[in-house]
Amino acid sequence: MTDYQTRQQAFRARLQEAGIDVALITDDDNVYYLTGYYDYLHMEFGRPTILAIPRDGETLLITPNLDFNAARSAARVDRIAPWNDGMGGEWRAELPQIAKGAAKIGIEPDQMPPLVRAYLGDLIPSKRLTTVTPLLADMRMIKSNEELQLARHAGEVAGAMMAAGRAAIGDGVPEYEVALATSEAGTRKAAELLSAHYDDADMSPNTHFLQIMASGPEITKTHHRASTRIMRKGEPVFLCFCGMTNFHRFKLGFDRTFWIGEIADKSQAQVYGVAVESQRAALAALRPGVTAESVHTAYADVIQSAGYDYPFRCGRATGFSFLEKPQLVTGDRTTLQPGMVFAIDGSVTVDSFRAQVGDSFIVTDDGFEAITHHPKDLPDVII
């Protein structure tokens, strides 16, 4: 039995327990999680894909005819219903029969394309609709051994990108040269791992996300993309791989702050030190049995005790999505368990500078396992 079939069985059991007759899944990452089918277009584009999973009966994937061959190759489902633009009822054709006789239908309200949601609103009385988002979010919190292998390999890809990015940074170098170097290194490492460990020739090793980085006076722009700006000696440089670390669709978080040659503004060293200490405090709290918010509290206390503003969340769970449940933030009282994967940051922002270090970790039976690695002590991040 494949991972996908095991997940479908587990999801059906949850549907049974919740009294839901059929679920209509439209989130790309959840479709992949349950069937192995993914759409590289990764945009709705007016052509919805809908996965129908009843608590009893055959699974059905409704997908554009353009993608039928890819779906037939990858999707672990009982039946595929391809549809074409302007032909018959298009993607709507199967839905009346699916809804017929189903007292309770589960949907993903926040991940459903508006035109599909509007159609279902006309087709099905609202009292028969409910959400399955929490069911899937809870299922996906604890990773399988296969997923944890993906996470570790994603960490190797991230490490290759960070090393290449660091090597490309220098006085007189434009930011985009760093992005070219990281993309090439990540792609080559991913290709090496795919060839050695996976029987999946269709999975692309190429990175496919714009490099997040900022240098000099742009350093406070958190999600700035690599530009034509020329980096100079003494400037800080921020590299983030929270989008590009996407190996075999498994996502991680990973970032570092560097300086070129020296720290021109000496005050930045103190800010950076607090950022590192805040991550260290979070990791001291990270273990099974504690609440998600308690890890954030440990991190935030360090930052606020040093006189800086209350920070954004300390971290987030990752997996086949960039953001999963739980989040390490005030108000999230989820109890941490072995098998969860988190991106955990340390960060401080002031008016003219922003320091951030981030890594990814697996929660283990007695603590955590680091899956991204790069030096972060101050002498080690001056290039």
Summary of the structure (lengths in Angstrom):
residues: 383
radius of gyration: 22.7
end to end distance: 49.5
largest distance: 70.0
contacts: 1299
relative contact order: 0.11
helix: 39%
strand: 21%
